[in-house]
Amino acid sequence: MRIIIFILLSFIFFTSCKTRNKIVEKKLLNCTNKTYNKYLLDGFGIKGEDYYKHITLIEDIFIKEGILKGNKKENYLTLIKKINSIKKEKAIKIINRINFSFENLNLPKFNNYIFSSGIFNCPYKILKDGDIKLTHPIKTIAYSYSNFEAYGFNNQKNLNKMFSQVNKEDFSKIVYRSYYILVVYTNFLEKMESTNKN
């Protein structure tokens, strides 16, 4: 009898966690798309775009440029280990290719969006909404972003920590992986802007 009760309680707990995770994912997806579309509508009069389609385009460019071998966590971990040794010229080439791709879609340059939209505020908003366990990827994203703001997106310690803490299953979901794509993109943007300042 105890075994049956244990199995039932385990099942209820597991189902409850999965349901809560799906709610968090839906909130993050909605917040991110809403933020992106508000930026496009207010600044450029563009309606009804899908943020995740566009962030996947950026990821595809990383792959085509040869800096990323695929969209799995291990591919990103390999990139993160060498990201700060990637030359500024390569970063500029990648950013320019991304901007060109966005212009072909009649969209503004993506780097303007990063800094003016508040996209990184979405994880914070969701954290305030409720009880999210300590190991949830949304906490890793929010806390990592605070560190990147303080120390820069090229801080190797913060990069290693953010990318190693997320599990493979969560990383495979674009709703979370999109923030990791943004971190790589912003690292390249910092390289490009430091070149412009020289």
N, C-alpha and C positions, 0 to 999 in steps of 0.2 A: 504493500500500500504506500509506503514512504517513497518508493522508487517512482510510482505513478504520479504522486503529488510533486515530487522533484521535477519530473519530466514536464508536467503541466506548467509549473511555475517557470521553468527555464524557457518553455515555448512562449509563454505570455511575455516574459522579459525580452526575449529576442525579437518578437513581433513588435513590441512597443518601441524598442530601439530603432528598428527598421522604419517604422512609421514616422518616428520623430526625425530621423535622418532625411526621409523623403520630403517632409515639411520644410526642413531647413534648406534643402537643395532647391525646392520650388521657390522659396522666399529669395534665395540668392539669385536664382535665374531671373525672377521678375524684377528685382531691384537693379540688377546689372543692365538688363535690357531697357528698363524704364529710364535709367540714368543716361544710357547711350542715346536713346531716342530723344530725350529732352535736350541734350547737347546738340544733336543734329537739327532738331526742329527749331530751337531758339536761335541758334547761330547761323543756320544755313537754309532753313525752310524745308528740310528733307524729312520725310515721314516713313514710318513702317520698316525700318531696317532691323536686321537680326545681328546683334553683337557677336554671337557665337559663330556665325558664318564668317564674319570678318576676322575674328581672332584665329580661326582655323586657317584662314588664308595666310596670316602671318606665320603660323606654324609651318605651313606647306612651303613657304619661302625659305624658312630656316633649313628645311630638309633639302630643298632644291639647291641651296647655296652650299650644301655639304657640311654645315656646322652641326647638324643634328641628323642622326641616323634613322630616327623613327619617333613615334609619339608615346613611347612607353617610359615609365619612370627611370629605368636603367639607362635609356638613351639620354635623358636629361641629366642624370647624375654624371655621365661621361662628359657631357658638354660643360657642366658646372665646374668640374675639376680643372678644365683648361680655359674657361671663359675669359679670365683676366690676361691670358697670353694671346688672345685673338687681337690682331693688329687693328688700329684705328681705321685704316683704309678699308679693311674688310667690313667693319661695323658700318662705315659710311655707305659702302656699296649695298649692304643689306637694307639699311634704313631708306636709302633712295629707291631701291626696288619696291619696297613696301609702299612708299608714298606714290610711286608711279602706278602701282596696282590699284590703289585707292582712287587716284585721279581718274583712272580708266573706268571705275565704277561711279564716277561723278560724286565722289565723297571727298571731304577735306582730308588733309594729311593726318595720319593717326597720331603723331606726336603731339599735336595741338590738343587732341582729345584727352590724352593721359593727364595733362597738367590742369585742365580747366573743368573737367567733368565731375571730379570727386568719386571716380569709379572705385577707389580703394576704401571709400567710406561704407560700402555695402556690407562687408563682413562685420564692421563695428556695429552697424544698425541692427543686424540680426543677432549679434551677441547680446545686445541690450534687451532683446525681445524675450529671452527665456533661458532656461536651464540647459546649457550645452556642456557635454562632458569635456574634460581637460584635453583629451587626445583628439578631439574633433578637428578636422582640417581647417575649419573656419577660424578657429583660435590661432592655429599656426600661421595662417595667412595674415590675420590682423596684427599679431604680435611681431611677425617678421617685417611687415611693412613699416611699423613704428621704428624698428631698428634700421631699416634701409633709409628712412627719412633722416635719421640721426647720423648715420655713418656712410651713406651712399650705397648705390646698387652694385658697386664693385667690391663690397666688403666680403672677402672669401669666407670668413667664419659664419656670417649671417646666411650667405648663399648655401653653404654646406648644411647648416642647421635646418633651414626651411625645406630644402629638397629631400633631406634624409628622413624627416619626421613624418611625412605623409605616407600612408600605405599604398600599395599598388592598385588596389581596387578603387580607392577614392581618386587616385591620380588619373585613372583611366576615364573618369567622368569629366567632360569638358567644362562643366559648371565650376569645378575646382581647378582643373588644369589651366583654364584660361588665365588665372592669376599668376601661375608659374610662367606661362608664355609672356605675360606682361613684364615680369621681373627680368627675363632674358632680354626682351625688347628694350626696356628702360636702361639696362646695363649698356647696351649698344648705343642708345641715345646719349648717355653720359659720355661715352668715348667720343662720339661725334661732336658733342658740344664742347668738350675740352679741347678738341682740335680747332674748333672755330675761335676759341678764346686765345689760342696761341698766335 
